[in-house]
């Protein structure tokens, strides 16, 4: 029995370590065949920075997990053996308490410094200053709606239009969005873009991202469906599980020749559809 319990605990530690190693960029290198257990491939300009922080924190967790898990397995094995001697009761150890306060504190300070630049780039108000708003994002129980300013790039004018579920964006451009909630707390989460932001009722929260077209093409090569998921990452009610949407990326047209299939063509189609009674649905 002693051996079985020790082995089961050891198996738990080994399986735990295995899930860490399954995290794609570690051992297997990036590529479409790798596991992607933790994240899909990243396709935004700041994705690599988020992944670096994720890896840094994962390494810390892995080391702590192996140490504590290994100790647990060893103690279970060692102290479950039949013994004659009496147990030792001890209370408080100043040295140990200093160590397990100082080490986590030092690690937290390390994380705080490591994330400062990335956080300032992605989340601080200055990061989105002076850039026009690409679309407004409305979260509500249980769907996503997107409001675009239309060809004149101004909200509140006659050519504004809306889409439901699908957010269409051009590639290779810093895109700013205003995120709002119409009822309860939601969270706008796009794993491919490494974007996650709470939507809070009564607040307009700016977010931004930039889809890197080269990374996008590499990640979706050979895939028939080139859209990716929007998920609500905040438990928001009974229908939370179905509060999903998708992102579609289109290239910018720089000339008349590449107008077909471009973001500009899509905008024109949407405007036309909103002003016509007999336009086809897609
Ligand atoms: Cu939600």
Boltz pocket constraint, residues with backbone or C-beta under 6 A from the ligand:
constraints:
  - pocket:
      binder: B
      contacts: [[A, 139], [A, 140], [A, 142], [A, 185], [A, 186], [A, 187], [A, 232], [A, 233], [A, 234], [A, 235], [A, 236], [A, 240], [A, 243]]
      max_distance: 6.0
